[in-house]
Amino acid sequence: MANKKEYTNEDIVSLKGEDRVRKRPAVIFGSDGLEGCKHSVFEILSNSIDEARDGHGDKIIVTKYNDDSIEVEDFGRGCPVDYNQREKKYNWELVYCELYAGGKYNNNSGDNYEYSLGLNGLGACATQYSSEFMDVEVFRDGYKYDLHFEKGRNVGGLKKEETKQKKTGTKTHWRPDLEVFTDIKIENEYFEDVLKKQAVVNPNITFILRIQRENNSFEEKTFYYENGIADYVAEIAGEKPLTSVQFFTGDRKGRDREDKDDYKVKLSVAFTFSNQVKCLEYYHNSSFLEHGGSPEDAVKSAFTSQINAYLKSNNKYLKNEKPITFQDIEDCLVLVSSSFSTQTSYANQTKKAITNKFIKECMTEFLKHNLEIYFIENPDEAVKIAEQVLVNKRSREKAEKSRIDLKKKLAGSIDLSNQVQKFVDCRSKDLSQRELYIVEGDSALGSVKMARNAEFQAVIPVRGKILNCLKADYDKIFKNEIITDLIKVIGCGVEVKTGKNKEISMFNLDNLRWNKIVICTDADVDGFHIRTLILTMLYRLVPTLIEKGYVYIAESPLFEITTSDKTYFAYDENEKTKILKMIGNKKFDIQRSKGLGENEAEMMSLTTMDPATRRLIKIEPDDIEQTQWMFDMLLGDDLQGRKDFITNNGVDYLDMADIS
């Protein structure tokens, strides 16, 4: 038996200094990938935002350089970096080299950062530790200070010189380290999105984004909202909202638990209703709450409660009608919430959700009270809201019923109690082997059925030319028995992403019953047309099957060339020419290949079914837009466009035409 290594006291180690972040970035930033890298940027930005919101400076400049380095400049008081008598250390060491150090912990010592975004004292230090380099330039107290760090360690100490410049502020330039993060190429859209969001929740602060271009020039964008979230809601709602923009604001004070201290909360909510757009965004201490938390819970509870109460008291419900849900409200609501608190419980360091119990409770009460007054003072708008919410509710219920009915119709198991007409299954249950042949008509079904390998090949016939799914609406498509039978046999449901039917989408690739779906039609004009219609159906209803490479076409030979001892099959004119040259002076008989239904089982197996000898073409839409354009051209509503296309390109396909 091999000796096992002993587990001793000396095996317990702790990470120190910069290694606490460099070796475990996901603990601090939530990820060691691009998302974590983005969060490291936001930590520096949040310090500048706290300064500006506290009344020190009204402009922040963010620059993204070609080398993936970033610079954040503010015009606040300047980060304290000189010697700290109380701590017996330089402040730059505390700020940039100590986790959980900063000026935001003790609110009793002064008014600095009462509502702080960068509360946890990790940001500047954690980002510095995770950087390839970081340069800090500070103007304050008549001095200019410079610091330089490399891979988490200071190089050269603090440089300090007197300056006559009156400006104050902090400029931080750094590059995230690829030894820490797997990816540091942050897209420009991230910076645009973040700065716009921060401008929204920090009114009267100007955010400037500078993007360095390849020629080293800079493109600038400015983000500024004078009235903050109210202006933003109006912008989202556009020109024709259902109601006017409402803005509620207030302050509260309370605690999460009886044994905890009270803390302050500032609440601001702006909203309007629309039948064109919907949007819900939540912010806390300027941080965008991607996963909501307490404010989201409060909005859901308050809006559902108050609108439901209004509908009941005004007899808007039908007899025995179920009450509304928040989903019915959300579908027509444009709302942005921006809250602040002196104590915040974030779900984690990445600040994507907050969990404060008191914030949820006080915000729910705050919204209920203001909504009640709003409905009383604006009766016309209250009626519009009630009517739109009821329209949403009844549409949802109708769509849900349609979805359930369709799911029963399409996703039923293939057994004796739910038999699809003329579908012939295979024996194998191994999904990596199972193949479904979609064939043209009952005669082809007979030939393919005899020629197939019943162990892993199943067959379903298409009875005539199926519906053109590109031109038909979904209601008509799902009433077509041929199509619903095909979808039922395929097994993975449908992808319906647009219009009123979007809720009936139930696509699940895990439920696909086949490794290959093979379209098998005659090599003539009618066969080509049927094949195109089947492909169109799959493209419209289950495009993922095409994108993932599950759909194939079985090539059928165009010509049979028979000699005294052998039969050859040619799939196009070029192959026919090559075969004729190969057989030389032998006597031969040549004819166009018969339809699938007229072929012998042996020939069908050889040319169409046997994996060793058949020819399958995998459908691979490399350019989905081009594929859609071609389907639209050949099968869409533009008759003149189709005529022009055939006139200009038809000569290229004359050899394929069945013209005698």
C-alpha positions as CSV (number, residue, x, y, z in Angstrom):
1,M,0.0,0.0,0.0
2,A,1.4,3.4,-1.0
3,N,2.5,5.7,1.8
4,K,0.1,8.6,2.3
5,K,1.4,12.1,3.0
6,E,0.9,13.2,6.5
7,Y,-1.3,16.3,7.2
8,T,0.7,18.3,9.7
9,N,0.5,21.6,11.5
10,E,2.9,23.1,9.0
11,D,0.5,22.3,6.1
12,I,-1.8,25.2,7.2
13,V,-0.7,28.4,5.4
14,S,-2.3,31.8,4.9
15,L,-2.0,34.1,1.9
16,K,-0.3,37.4,2.7
17,G,-0.1,40.8,1.1
18,E,-0.9,41.0,-2.6
19,D,-1.3,37.2,-2.9
20,R,-4.7,37.5,-1.0
21,V,-6.1,39.0,-4.2
22,R,-3.7,37.8,-6.9
23,K,-4.1,34.1,-6.2
24,R,-7.8,34.3,-5.3
25,P,-9.4,37.2,-7.4
26,A,-12.8,35.5,-7.5
27,V,-13.2,35.8,-3.7
28,I,-13.0,39.6,-4.0
29,F,-14.3,40.3,-7.5
30,G,-16.7,37.4,-8.0
31,S,-14.8,36.0,-10.9
32,D,-11.2,35.6,-12.3
33,G,-12.6,36.3,-15.8
34,L,-13.7,39.4,-17.6
35,E,-16.6,40.0,-15.2
36,G,-14.2,40.1,-12.3
37,C,-11.9,42.5,-14.3
38,K,-14.9,44.8,-14.9
39,H,-15.7,44.8,-11.2
40,S,-12.1,45.8,-10.4
41,V,-12.6,48.9,-12.6
42,F,-15.8,49.8,-10.9
43,E,-14.1,49.7,-7.5
44,I,-11.8,52.6,-8.5
45,L,-14.7,54.5,-10.2
46,S,-16.9,54.1,-7.1
47,N,-14.4,56.0,-5.0
48,S,-14.5,59.0,-7.4
49,I,-18.3,58.8,-7.4
50,D,-18.5,58.9,-3.6
51,E,-16.3,62.0,-3.6
52,A,-18.5,63.8,-6.2
53,R,-21.8,62.8,-4.6
54,D,-20.4,64.1,-1.3
55,G,-20.1,67.5,-2.9
56,H,-16.5,67.5,-3.9
57,G,-16.2,67.9,-7.7
58,D,-18.8,67.6,-10.4
59,K,-16.9,65.8,-13.1
60,I,-15.3,62.4,-13.6
61,I,-13.3,61.4,-16.6
62,V,-12.7,57.7,-17.6
63,T,-10.2,56.9,-20.3
64,K,-9.8,53.5,-22.0
65,Y,-6.4,53.1,-23.7
66,N,-5.4,50.9,-26.6
67,D,-3.2,48.8,-24.4
68,D,-6.2,47.8,-22.2
69,S,-5.2,50.1,-19.4
70,I,-7.7,52.4,-17.8
71,E,-7.6,55.8,-16.2
72,V,-10.1,57.4,-13.8
73,E,-9.7,61.1,-12.9
74,D,-11.9,63.0,-10.4
75,F,-11.8,66.6,-9.1
76,G,-12.5,65.9,-5.5
77,R,-10.4,66.6,-2.4
78,G,-7.7,64.2,-3.4
79,C,-7.1,60.9,-1.7
80,P,-5.1,61.3,1.6
81,V,-1.7,59.6,1.0
82,D,0.6,61.4,3.5
83,Y,1.6,60.2,7.0
84,N,-1.1,59.1,9.4
85,Q,-0.1,59.8,13.0
86,R,-2.9,57.8,14.5
87,E,-2.2,54.6,12.5
88,K,1.6,55.3,12.5
89,K,1.6,54.5,8.7
90,Y,1.4,56.4,5.5
91,N,-2.2,56.7,4.3
92,W,-1.2,55.4,0.8
93,E,-0.2,52.1,2.5
94,L,-3.6,51.9,4.2
95,V,-5.6,52.8,1.0
96,Y,-3.6,50.9,-1.6
97,C,-2.0,48.0,0.4
98,E,-4.4,47.1,3.2
99,L,-7.7,45.4,2.7
100,Y,-10.6,46.7,4.8
101,A,-9.0,50.1,5.4
102,G,-10.4,53.5,4.4
103,G,-12.4,56.5,5.5
104,K,-15.9,55.1,5.3
105,Y,-16.2,52.9,8.4
106,N,-16.9,55.3,11.2
107,N,-19.8,57.6,10.4
108,N,-19.7,59.1,13.9
109,S,-16.3,60.7,13.2
110,G,-17.7,63.1,10.7
111,D,-19.9,63.5,7.6
112,N,-17.6,61.8,5.1
113,Y,-19.4,59.4,2.8
114,E,-22.7,59.1,4.7
115,Y,-24.2,57.2,1.7
116,S,-21.1,55.4,0.3
117,L,-20.9,53.1,-2.7
118,G,-17.4,51.9,-1.9
119,L,-18.2,50.9,1.7
120,N,-16.2,47.7,2.1
121,G,-12.7,49.3,2.0
122,L,-11.5,46.7,-0.6
123,G,-11.6,48.6,-3.9
124,A,-8.4,50.6,-4.3
125,C,-6.3,48.0,-2.6
126,A,-7.9,45.0,-4.3
127,T,-7.6,46.6,-7.8
128,Q,-4.0,47.7,-7.1
129,Y,-3.1,44.2,-6.0
130,S,-4.6,42.7,-9.2
131,S,-2.9,45.2,-11.6
132,E,0.2,44.8,-13.8
133,F,1.0,48.4,-12.9
134,M,-0.8,51.3,-11.2
135,D,0.1,55.0,-11.2
136,V,-1.6,57.3,-8.8
137,E,-1.5,61.1,-9.0
138,V,-3.0,63.2,-6.2
139,F,-3.4,66.9,-5.9
140,R,-4.3,68.2,-2.4
141,D,-3.1,70.6,0.3
142,G,-0.8,72.5,-2.2
143,Y,1.1,69.3,-3.1
144,K,1.3,66.9,-5.9
145,Y,1.8,63.3,-4.8
146,D,2.9,60.4,-7.1
147,L,2.8,56.6,-6.4
148,H,3.8,53.7,-8.7
149,F,2.9,50.0,-8.1
150,E,3.9,46.9,-10.0
151,K,2.1,43.6,-9.5
152,G,0.8,44.6,-6.2
153,R,3.9,46.1,-4.7
154,N,5.0,49.7,-4.4
155,V,8.1,50.8,-6.3
156,G,9.9,54.0,-5.3
157,G,7.8,55.1,-2.3
158,L,5.7,58.3,-2.1
159,K,6.9,61.2,-4.3
160,K,5.8,64.6,-3.0
161,E,6.4,68.1,-4.4
162,E,4.8,71.5,-3.9
163,T,2.6,72.8,-6.7
164,K,1.0,76.1,-7.5
165,Q,-2.0,74.4,-9.2
166,K,-5.2,75.1,-7.4
167,K,-7.0,72.0,-8.6
168,T,-7.5,69.0,-6.3
169,G,-8.4,65.4,-7.1
170,T,-7.1,61.9,-7.8
171,K,-6.0,60.3,-11.1
172,T,-5.5,56.6,-11.2
173,H,-4.0,54.8,-14.3
174,W,-3.6,51.1,-14.3
175,R,-3.7,47.9,-16.3
176,P,-5.4,44.8,-15.0
177,D,-2.9,41.9,-14.9
178,L,-3.4,38.8,-17.2
179,E,-1.6,36.8,-14.5
180,V,-4.7,37.5,-12.3
181,F,-7.6,37.7,-14.8
182,T,-8.1,35.3,-17.7
183,D,-9.3,38.3,-19.9
184,I,-8.7,42.0,-19.6
185,K,-10.1,43.2,-22.9
186,I,-13.2,45.1,-21.6
187,E,-15.5,46.1,-24.4
188,N,-16.3,49.8,-24.9
189,E,-20.0,49.1,-24.3
190,Y,-19.3,48.2,-20.7
191,F,-17.8,51.7,-20.0
192,E,-20.7,53.4,-21.8
193,D,-23.3,51.4,-19.9
194,V,-21.7,52.0,-16.5
195,L,-21.1,55.7,-17.0
196,K,-24.7,56.2,-18.3
197,K,-26.1,54.4,-15.3
198,Q,-24.0,56.4,-12.9
199,A,-25.1,59.7,-14.6
200,V,-28.7,58.6,-14.1
201,V,-28.4,58.0,-10.3
202,N,-26.1,60.9,-9.7
203,P,-27.8,64.0,-11.1
204,N,-25.7,67.1,-12.0
205,I,-22.5,65.1,-12.1
206,T,-20.9,64.9,-15.6
207,F,-19.3,61.7,-16.7
208,I,-16.9,61.8,-19.6
209,L,-15.7,58.7,-21.4
210,R,-12.6,58.9,-23.6
211,I,-11.8,55.9,-25.9
212,Q,-8.4,55.8,-27.5
213,R,-8.5,54.9,-31.2
214,E,-5.9,53.2,-33.4
215,N,-4.5,56.5,-34.6
216,N,-4.1,57.5,-30.9
217,S,-6.9,60.1,-31.1
218,F,-9.6,60.0,-28.5
219,E,-13.4,59.8,-29.0
220,E,-15.4,61.4,-26.2
221,K,-18.9,60.8,-24.9
222,T,-20.6,62.8,-22.2
223,F,-23.3,61.5,-19.8
224,Y,-25.3,63.9,-17.8
225,Y,-28.9,63.9,-16.3
226,E,-30.0,67.1,-14.6
227,N,-33.0,65.5,-13.0
228,G,-31.5,62.0,-12.6
229,I,-33.9,59.0,-12.7
230,A,-36.9,61.1,-13.7
231,D,-35.2,62.3,-16.9
232,Y,-34.0,58.7,-17.5
233,V,-37.5,57.2,-17.2
234,A,-38.9,59.8,-19.6
235,E,-36.1,59.0,-22.1
236,I,-36.9,55.2,-21.9
237,A,-40.7,55.7,-22.2
238,G,-40.3,57.8,-25.3
239,E,-42.9,60.2,-26.9
240,K,-46.1,58.3,-26.1
241,P,-46.3,57.0,-22.6
242,L,-49.6,56.0,-21.1
243,T,-49.1,58.2,-18.0
244,S,-47.0,61.1,-16.8
245,V,-43.7,60.5,-15.1
246,Q,-44.0,60.3,-11.4
247,F,-41.2,60.9,-8.9
248,F,-41.4,59.9,-5.3
249,T,-38.7,60.7,-2.8
250,G,-38.4,60.4,1.0
251,D,-36.2,59.6,4.0
252,R,-36.6,56.9,6.6
253,K,-34.7,55.7,9.7
254,G,-34.8,52.2,11.2
255,R,-33.1,48.9,11.8
256,D,-32.9,45.4,10.4
257,R,-33.1,43.7,13.9
258,E,-34.1,44.9,17.3
259,D,-30.5,44.4,18.6
260,K,-29.0,46.4,15.7
261,D,-28.5,50.2,15.5
262,D,-30.7,52.5,13.5
263,Y,-29.5,53.6,10.1
264,K,-30.7,56.2,7.5
265,V,-32.3,55.4,4.2
266,K,-33.0,57.8,1.3
267,L,-35.6,56.5,-1.2
268,S,-36.2,57.8,-4.8
269,V,-38.5,56.1,-7.3
270,A,-39.4,57.4,-10.8
271,F,-41.9,55.6,-13.0
272,T,-44.4,55.8,-15.8
273,F,-46.7,53.3,-17.6
274,S,-46.4,52.4,-21.3
275,N,-47.9,50.0,-23.8
276,Q,-44.8,50.2,-26.0
277,V,-41.8,49.5,-23.7
278,K,-41.0,48.1,-20.2
279,C,-38.0,48.5,-18.0
280,L,-37.2,48.0,-14.3
281,E,-33.8,49.0,-12.9
282,Y,-32.8,49.2,-9.3
283,Y,-29.8,51.1,-7.8
284,H,-28.4,51.3,-4.3
285,N,-25.7,53.8,-3.2
286,S,-25.2,54.3,-7.0
287,S,-24.5,50.6,-7.6
288,F,-26.7,48.9,-10.3
289,L,-28.5,46.0,-8.6
290,E,-28.5,43.4,-11.4
291,H,-30.2,40.9,-9.1
292,G,-32.4,43.4,-7.3
293,G,-33.0,42.2,-3.7
294,S,-34.8,44.4,-1.2
295,P,-35.9,47.3,-3.6
296,E,-37.2,44.8,-6.2
297,D,-39.2,42.9,-3.5
298,A,-40.7,46.2,-2.3
299,V,-41.7,47.3,-5.8
300,K,-43.3,44.0,-6.6
301,S,-45.3,44.0,-3.3
302,A,-46.4,47.6,-3.3
303,F,-47.4,47.9,-7.0
304,T,-49.3,44.5,-7.0
305,S,-51.1,45.4,-3.7
306,Q,-52.2,48.9,-4.6
307,I,-53.2,48.2,-8.2
308,N,-55.1,45.1,-7.1
309,A,-56.9,47.1,-4.4
310,Y,-57.8,49.7,-7.0
311,L,-59.2,47.1,-9.4
312,K,-61.3,45.5,-6.6
313,S,-62.7,48.8,-5.2
314,N,-63.6,50.0,-8.7
315,N,-65.2,46.6,-9.7
316,K,-62.8,46.1,-12.7
317,Y,-62.6,42.4,-12.3
318,L,-65.0,40.0,-14.0
319,K,-67.0,37.6,-11.9
320,N,-64.7,34.9,-10.4
321,E,-61.7,36.4,-12.2
322,K,-58.3,35.7,-10.7
323,P,-56.3,38.7,-9.3
324,I,-53.4,40.2,-11.2
325,T,-49.8,39.3,-10.7
326,F,-46.7,41.5,-10.8
327,Q,-45.9,40.1,-14.3
328,D,-49.1,41.8,-15.6
329,I,-47.8,45.1,-14.2
330,E,-44.2,44.7,-15.2
331,D,-45.2,44.3,-18.9
332,C,-46.3,48.0,-19.0
333,L,-44.1,49.5,-16.3
334,V,-41.0,51.7,-16.7
335,L,-39.5,52.2,-13.3
336,V,-36.1,53.2,-11.9
337,S,-35.4,53.1,-8.2
338,S,-32.4,54.7,-6.6
339,S,-31.9,54.2,-2.8
340,F,-29.2,55.1,-0.4
341,S,-28.4,53.9,3.1
342,T,-25.8,54.4,5.8
343,Q,-25.6,50.7,6.3
344,T,-25.9,48.2,3.5
345,S,-26.0,44.4,3.4
346,Y,-24.9,43.4,0.0
347,A,-25.4,39.8,-1.2
348,N,-21.7,39.7,-1.9
349,Q,-18.8,42.1,-2.6
350,T,-19.9,42.5,-6.2
351,K,-22.9,44.5,-5.0
352,K,-25.5,43.0,-7.4
353,A,-28.2,42.7,-4.8
354,I,-28.9,44.0,-1.3
355,T,-30.7,42.1,1.5
356,N,-31.6,44.8,4.1
357,K,-34.8,43.9,5.8
358,F,-35.7,47.4,6.8
359,I,-35.1,48.8,3.3
360,K,-37.6,46.3,2.0
361,E,-40.2,47.1,4.7
362,C,-39.9,50.9,4.6
363,M,-39.8,51.1,0.8
364,T,-42.9,48.9,0.5
365,E,-44.8,51.2,2.9
366,F,-43.4,54.3,1.2
367,L,-44.5,53.2,-2.3
368,K,-48.0,52.0,-1.1
369,H,-48.7,55.4,0.5
370,N,-47.5,57.4,-2.5
371,L,-49.3,55.2,-5.0
372,E,-52.6,55.5,-3.1
373,I,-52.3,59.3,-3.2
374,Y,-51.3,59.2,-6.9
375,F,-54.4,57.2,-7.9
376,I,-56.7,59.5,-6.0
377,E,-55.2,62.7,-7.4
378,N,-54.9,61.3,-11.0
379,P,-58.1,59.4,-11.6
380,D,-57.7,59.4,-15.4
381,E,-54.3,57.9,-15.3
382,A,-55.4,55.4,-12.7
383,V,-58.1,54.1,-15.1
384,K,-55.5,53.9,-18.0
385,I,-53.2,51.9,-15.7
386,A,-55.9,49.6,-14.6
387,E,-57.2,48.9,-18.1
388,Q,-53.7,48.2,-19.5
389,V,-52.8,45.9,-16.6
390,L,-56.0,43.9,-17.1
391,V,-55.3,43.7,-20.9
392,N,-51.8,42.3,-20.0
393,K,-53.3,39.8,-17.5
394,R,-56.0,38.5,-19.8
395,S,-53.5,38.2,-22.7
396,R,-51.1,36.3,-20.5
397,E,-53.8,33.9,-19.3
398,K,-54.9,33.3,-22.9
399,A,-51.3,32.7,-24.0
400,E,-50.7,30.4,-21.1
401,K,-53.8,28.3,-22.1
402,S,-52.5,28.2,-25.7
403,R,-49.1,27.2,-24.5
404,I,-50.4,24.4,-22.3
405,D,-52.7,23.2,-25.1
406,L,-49.9,23.3,-27.7
407,K,-47.5,21.5,-25.3
408,K,-50.0,18.7,-24.9
409,K,-50.4,18.6,-28.7
410,L,-46.7,18.8,-29.6
411,A,-44.8,17.2,-26.8
412,G,-46.9,14.1,-26.1
413,S,-45.0,10.8,-26.0
414,I,-45.1,8.6,-29.1
415,D,-46.9,5.5,-28.0
416,L,-50.1,3.6,-28.9
417,S,-52.3,6.0,-27.1
418,N,-50.8,9.0,-28.9
419,Q,-49.9,7.6,-32.3
420,V,-48.7,10.0,-35.1
421,Q,-50.3,8.8,-38.4
422,K,-47.9,6.5,-40.4
423,F,-44.9,7.3,-38.2
424,V,-42.6,4.2,-38.0
425,D,-40.2,4.3,-35.1
426,C,-36.9,2.5,-34.7
427,R,-36.0,0.0,-31.9
428,S,-32.9,1.8,-30.5
429,K,-33.3,4.2,-27.6
430,D,-29.7,5.4,-28.0
431,L,-30.0,9.0,-28.9
432,S,-26.5,9.1,-30.4
433,Q,-27.7,6.5,-33.1
434,R,-31.3,7.3,-33.8
435,E,-32.1,8.8,-37.2
436,L,-35.4,10.2,-38.5
437,Y,-36.1,10.1,-42.2
438,I,-38.7,12.6,-43.4
439,V,-39.9,11.2,-46.8
440,E,-42.1,12.4,-49.6
441,G,-45.4,10.6,-49.6
442,D,-46.8,7.1,-48.8
443,S,-45.0,5.4,-51.7
444,A,-41.6,6.6,-50.6
445,L,-42.6,5.5,-47.0
446,G,-43.0,1.9,-48.3
447,S,-39.6,1.9,-50.0
448,V,-37.7,3.6,-47.2
449,K,-39.4,1.4,-44.6
450,M,-38.1,-1.8,-46.4
451,A,-34.7,-0.3,-47.1
452,R,-34.0,1.1,-43.6
453,N,-32.1,-0.4,-40.7
454,A,-35.0,-0.8,-38.3
455,E,-32.6,-0.8,-35.4
456,F,-31.8,3.0,-35.6
457,Q,-33.7,4.5,-38.6
458,A,-37.3,5.8,-38.2
459,V,-39.5,7.1,-41.0
460,I,-42.4,9.7,-41.2
461,P,-44.0,10.6,-44.5
462,V,-45.0,14.1,-45.6
463,R,-48.4,13.9,-47.2
464,G,-48.2,16.4,-50.1
465,K,-46.7,19.9,-50.1
466,I,-46.7,21.3,-46.6
467,L,-47.7,24.8,-45.5
468,N,-45.2,27.6,-46.4
469,C,-44.2,28.5,-42.8
470,L,-42.5,31.7,-43.9
471,K,-45.7,33.3,-45.0
472,A,-48.2,31.7,-42.6
473,D,-48.9,33.1,-39.1
474,Y,-48.4,30.8,-36.0
475,D,-52.1,30.1,-35.5
476,K,-52.3,28.7,-39.0
477,I,-49.1,26.8,-38.7
478,F,-50.1,25.0,-35.4
479,K,-53.5,24.0,-36.9
480,N,-51.6,22.1,-39.7
481,E,-51.6,18.4,-38.8
482,I,-48.6,17.6,-41.0
483,I,-46.5,20.2,-39.2
484,T,-47.7,19.4,-35.7
485,D,-47.0,15.7,-36.3
486,L,-43.5,16.4,-37.5
487,I,-42.8,18.7,-34.4
488,K,-44.3,16.0,-32.1
489,V,-42.0,13.3,-33.5
490,I,-38.9,15.5,-33.4
491,G,-39.7,16.0,-29.7
492,C,-37.9,19.2,-28.7
493,G,-40.8,21.7,-29.0
494,V,-40.8,25.0,-30.9
495,E,-38.9,28.3,-30.7
496,V,-41.5,31.1,-31.0
497,K,-39.8,34.4,-30.1
498,T,-41.9,37.2,-31.6
499,G,-45.4,38.6,-31.5
500,K,-48.3,37.5,-29.3
501,N,-47.2,33.9,-29.4
502,K,-43.9,34.4,-27.6
503,E,-45.1,32.8,-24.4
504,I,-45.8,29.4,-26.1
505,S,-42.1,28.9,-26.8
506,M,-41.1,25.6,-25.1
507,F,-38.0,24.6,-27.0
508,N,-35.7,22.2,-25.1
509,L,-32.8,20.7,-27.0
510,D,-32.5,18.0,-24.3
511,N,-35.8,16.6,-25.5
512,L,-34.7,16.0,-29.1
513,R,-35.2,12.3,-29.9
514,W,-32.8,12.1,-32.8
515,N,-29.1,12.4,-33.7
516,K,-29.9,13.1,-37.3
517,I,-33.0,14.5,-39.1
518,V,-32.7,13.5,-42.7
519,I,-35.0,15.1,-45.4
520,C,-35.4,12.5,-48.2
521,T,-37.2,13.7,-51.4
522,D,-37.2,12.9,-55.1
523,A,-34.5,14.5,-57.3
524,D,-37.0,16.5,-59.3
525,V,-38.6,19.9,-59.1
526,D,-41.5,18.7,-56.9
527,G,-39.1,17.0,-54.6
528,F,-36.9,20.1,-54.4
529,H,-39.9,22.2,-53.6
530,I,-41.1,19.8,-50.8
531,R,-37.5,19.7,-49.4
532,T,-37.4,23.5,-49.3
533,L,-40.8,23.8,-47.5
534,I,-39.6,21.3,-44.9
535,L,-36.4,23.2,-44.4
536,T,-38.4,26.4,-44.1
537,M,-40.6,24.9,-41.4
538,L,-37.5,23.8,-39.5
539,Y,-35.9,27.2,-40.0
540,R,-39.0,29.0,-38.7
541,L,-39.9,26.7,-35.8
542,V,-36.7,25.0,-34.6
543,P,-33.7,27.0,-36.1
544,T,-31.4,25.7,-33.4
545,L,-31.5,22.2,-34.9
546,I,-30.1,23.7,-38.1
547,E,-27.5,25.8,-36.3
548,K,-26.4,22.8,-34.2
549,G,-26.0,20.5,-37.3
550,Y,-28.8,18.0,-36.7
551,V,-30.5,18.5,-40.1
552,Y,-29.4,16.7,-43.3
553,I,-30.5,16.2,-46.9
554,A,-30.3,12.7,-48.4
555,E,-28.9,13.1,-51.9
556,S,-30.8,11.0,-54.5
557,P,-29.1,10.0,-57.7
558,L,-30.2,11.7,-60.9
559,F,-29.2,8.9,-63.3
560,E,-28.9,5.2,-63.3
561,I,-26.3,3.8,-65.7
562,T,-26.5,0.0,-66.2
563,T,-24.0,-2.2,-67.9
564,S,-24.0,-6.0,-68.2
565,D,-22.3,-6.5,-64.9
566,K,-23.0,-3.4,-62.8
567,T,-25.3,-0.4,-62.1
568,Y,-23.7,3.0,-61.5
569,F,-25.4,6.0,-59.9
570,A,-24.7,9.6,-61.0
571,Y,-25.8,12.5,-58.7
572,D,-25.2,15.2,-61.3
573,E,-24.1,15.8,-64.9
574,N,-20.4,15.8,-64.1
575,E,-20.6,12.4,-62.4
576,K,-22.6,11.0,-65.3
577,T,-19.8,12.2,-67.7
578,K,-17.1,10.7,-65.6
579,I,-18.9,7.3,-65.3
580,L,-19.4,7.2,-69.1
581,K,-15.7,7.8,-69.7
582,M,-14.8,5.1,-67.1
583,I,-17.0,2.4,-68.7
584,G,-15.6,3.2,-72.2
585,N,-16.9,1.1,-75.0
586,K,-19.1,-1.1,-72.9
587,K,-22.7,-1.3,-73.7
588,F,-24.9,0.6,-71.3
589,D,-28.4,1.8,-70.6
590,I,-28.9,5.2,-69.1
591,Q,-32.1,6.6,-67.6
592,R,-33.2,9.2,-65.1
593,S,-33.5,7.8,-61.7
594,K,-37.0,6.8,-60.6
595,G,-38.9,8.4,-57.7
596,L,-38.2,7.1,-54.3
597,G,-41.4,5.1,-54.3
598,E,-40.4,3.2,-57.4
599,N,-37.0,2.1,-56.2
600,E,-36.1,-1.4,-55.0
601,A,-35.3,-1.7,-51.3
602,E,-31.7,-2.8,-52.2
603,M,-31.1,0.2,-54.3
604,M,-32.7,2.5,-51.7
605,S,-30.4,1.1,-49.0
606,L,-27.3,1.5,-51.2
607,T,-28.0,5.1,-52.3
608,T,-30.0,6.7,-49.5
609,M,-30.0,4.7,-46.3
610,D,-26.8,2.8,-45.6
611,P,-24.3,5.0,-43.7
612,A,-21.5,3.4,-45.5
613,T,-22.6,4.3,-49.0
614,R,-25.3,7.0,-48.8
615,R,-24.6,10.7,-49.4
616,L,-25.9,13.2,-46.8
617,I,-25.5,16.9,-46.9
618,K,-25.4,18.7,-43.5
619,I,-27.4,21.9,-43.5
620,E,-25.0,24.6,-42.2
621,P,-26.3,28.2,-42.5
622,D,-23.0,29.9,-42.1
623,D,-24.7,33.2,-42.6
624,I,-28.1,33.2,-41.0
625,E,-29.1,36.5,-42.5
626,Q,-28.2,35.3,-46.0
627,T,-30.3,32.1,-45.4
628,Q,-33.2,34.2,-44.2
629,W,-32.9,36.4,-47.3
630,M,-33.0,33.4,-49.6
631,F,-36.0,31.9,-47.9
632,D,-37.8,35.3,-48.1
633,M,-36.9,35.6,-51.8
634,L,-38.0,32.1,-52.8
635,L,-41.0,31.7,-50.5
636,G,-42.0,35.1,-49.1
637,D,-44.5,37.7,-50.2
638,D,-42.3,39.8,-52.6
639,L,-43.6,38.4,-56.0
640,Q,-41.9,40.9,-58.1
641,G,-38.6,40.4,-56.3
642,R,-38.8,36.7,-56.9
643,K,-39.5,37.2,-60.6
644,D,-36.5,39.5,-60.8
645,F,-34.3,37.0,-59.0
646,I,-35.3,34.2,-61.3
647,T,-34.8,36.4,-64.4
648,N,-31.3,37.4,-63.3
649,N,-30.2,34.0,-61.9
650,G,-32.4,31.3,-63.5
651,V,-29.9,30.5,-66.2
652,D,-27.5,29.2,-63.5
653,Y,-30.0,26.4,-62.7
654,L,-31.2,25.3,-66.2
655,D,-29.2,22.1,-65.9
656,M,-31.3,21.1,-62.9
657,A,-34.6,21.8,-64.5
658,D,-36.7,18.8,-65.6
659,I,-37.2,20.0,-69.2
660,S,-37.6,17.4,-72.0
